[in-house]
């Protein structure tokens, strides 16, 4: 199945410097649990953020002994360099030139570290984009679809270069596969989305989405800004022995069918119910693992209860999703009539954060 991504054995390397920027994303239907080689146990769908992104410069020095040097916000990160070296060795069959030189990688995030925004998604997405730019140069690729990292072709399917970039990003971080596109993005094979695959992500057809879902705020409340007690990698692994895992994977497929109808009809109430259910299910799986673990904190629960109370009283579309951590993504439509929502967030929710921290972003396409 991966034959189409195998690299060209004919290449001509040279000293090069390339740059790329890649946004993060937040899943609405969650991916939790995976098989070997970053194959997801269930399909997922995410919104791509607009402002929260990783900007990366990759310098390739041809002919030197293979090594990777990485800098995050100007500070050298040896452990990250070791991780990238391992990653590059794993993808050599897809980029046969990749071990033929030295790399100096400089990267910066536009959002705070440990903020509940997936820096691995935007980070590996940016690295995959840089690698594909180098591959274009070294392999002298001139085929149609390789001229730029365009979003899609006219038939709503990914261009060849974006498909391979998503494939490579997935091998670094599963959720990174979804950061190569704007708007709603699907990763994982599902009968509900034509062209979907476990190997790479594809953009959801924009023509099948009601306008009400095309322009949203995502404000991230920083309930806890430190390192998580359990990493996502460990959490995914615990799904292998979770007694409720198979039912969860089946439910994700069922929720895709529900979401497809919701997106067409503009059913905001159904959208809110499904998105919040998915977020809570993710954390329920953590609590039912062996050993069990809880990443939500007191502030997380206080925010959730206040959101539910506010929505019950006002009927306004303020709702939440969660990543694998304590921080809360507040979702609400981006229109001129949301002052009541933003005032409520400012006065009632932000005080529940660790240091008054909030990251404001939007999801639009």
Secondary structure, 3 states (H helix, E strand, C coil): CCHHHCCCCCCCCCCEEEEEEEEEEEEEECCCCEECCCEECCCEEEEEEEEEEEEEEEEEEECCCCEEEEEECCEECHHHHHHHHHHHHHCCCCCCCCCCEEEEEEEEECCCCCCCCCHHHHHHHHHHHHHHHHHHHHHCCCCCCCCCCCCCCCCCCCCHHHHHHHHHHHHHCHHHHHHHCCCEEEECCCCCCCCCCCCCEEECCHHHCCHHHCEEEEEEECCCCCCCCCCHHHHHHHCCCCCCHHHHHHHHHHHHHHHHHHHHHCCHHHHHHHHHHHHHHHHHHHHCCCCCCCCCCHHHHHHHHHHHHHHHHHCCCEEEEECCCCCEEEEEECCCCCHHHHHHHHHHHHHHCCCCCEEEEEEEC
